[in-house]
Amino acid sequence: MGSFSIWHWLVVLVVVALVFGTKKLRNLGGDLGGAVKGFKQAMNDEQNTSVIEHAVNDTDSVNSKAKHKQ
């Protein structure tokens, strides 16, 4: 009763394919893949931006310390 066998999942897959059609399912898969790809790219862009901002802030603080020593 806990988990379904492979036959249950195959029946579910066939019913879903019959209800929605394979073309709609293929489009849905492509849309979902594009959304995941866009999300990953946005996360990488955000990380790169924060690394650059951190480096700029460190450089500014080093420059200001050097000016105070003079």
C-alpha positions as CSV (number, residue, x, y, z in Angstrom):
1,M,0.0,0.0,0.0
2,G,3.0,2.3,0.6
3,S,4.5,2.8,-2.9
4,F,3.2,2.2,-6.3
5,S,4.7,-0.4,-8.7
6,I,6.0,0.3,-12.1
7,W,2.7,-0.8,-13.6
8,H,0.7,1.8,-11.7
9,W,3.1,4.5,-13.0
10,L,2.9,3.2,-16.6
11,V,-0.9,3.3,-16.5
12,V,-0.8,6.9,-15.1
13,L,1.6,7.9,-17.8
14,V,-0.7,6.4,-20.6
15,V,-3.7,8.1,-19.1
16,V,-2.0,11.5,-18.9
17,A,-0.7,11.1,-22.5
18,L,-4.2,10.3,-23.7
19,V,-5.7,13.2,-21.9
20,F,-3.2,15.9,-22.7
21,G,-1.6,14.6,-25.9
22,T,2.1,14.1,-26.4
23,K,2.6,17.4,-28.1
24,K,1.3,19.4,-25.2
25,L,3.4,17.3,-22.8
26,R,6.5,17.9,-25.0
27,N,5.8,21.7,-24.9
28,L,5.3,21.6,-21.2
29,G,8.6,19.8,-20.7
30,G,10.4,22.3,-22.9
31,D,8.8,25.2,-21.0
32,L,9.8,23.7,-17.7
33,G,13.4,23.1,-18.9
34,G,13.6,26.7,-20.1
35,A,12.4,28.0,-16.8
36,V,14.9,25.9,-14.8
37,K,17.7,27.1,-17.2
38,G,16.7,30.7,-16.7
39,F,16.6,30.3,-13.0
40,K,20.1,28.8,-12.8
41,Q,21.4,31.5,-15.1
42,A,19.9,34.2,-12.9
43,M,21.4,32.6,-9.8
44,N,24.8,32.5,-11.4
45,D,24.5,36.2,-12.5
46,E,23.5,37.2,-9.0
47,Q,26.5,35.4,-7.5
48,N,28.9,36.9,-10.0
49,T,27.5,40.4,-9.3
50,S,27.9,40.0,-5.5
51,V,31.5,38.7,-5.9
52,I,32.3,41.8,-8.1
53,E,30.6,44.2,-5.6
54,H,32.5,42.6,-2.7
55,A,35.8,42.9,-4.6
56,V,35.1,46.6,-5.3
57,N,34.2,47.3,-1.7
58,D,37.5,45.6,-0.6
59,T,39.5,47.6,-3.0
60,D,37.8,50.9,-1.8
61,S,38.5,50.1,1.8
62,V,42.2,49.3,1.0
63,N,42.5,52.5,-0.9
64,S,41.0,54.6,1.9
65,K,43.3,52.9,4.5
66,A,46.3,53.7,2.2
67,K,45.3,57.4,2.0
68,H,44.9,57.6,5.8
69,K,48.5,56.3,6.3
70,Q,49.9,59.0,4.1
